[in-house]
Amino acid sequence: MPGKKLGKKHFELALKWMPSAITYGSGAGLALLYFTDWKLILQYVPYYRGKFQN
């Protein structure tokens, strides 16, 4: 409903979903780095660091 304001119930629901949202968001961010092979960030990750050294 477009005219309905967010209340206490909505805030409580958002707080309950926050850990899941952070977990999935972090996983998606790491997957993005992995699949795009973003050197700017991955050069500081120990496992990938050797890949970018010449």
Residue, then its C-alpha position, 0 to 999 in steps of 0.5 A: m500500500p503506497g500511502k501506508k507508513l512504516g511502523k514499529k513492526h516493520f522496523e522489528l522485521a528489518l532487524k530480524w532479517m539484517p544478519s541474513a542480508i549481511t551474510y548474503g550481501s557479503g557472499a555476493g560481494l566476494a563472488l563478484l570479486y572472484f568472478t570478475d578477478w578485480k585486481l584492485i582489491l584481490q591484490y591484498v588477499p593472501y591467496y590471490r596475491g601471488k597471481f598478480q606479482n610479476 
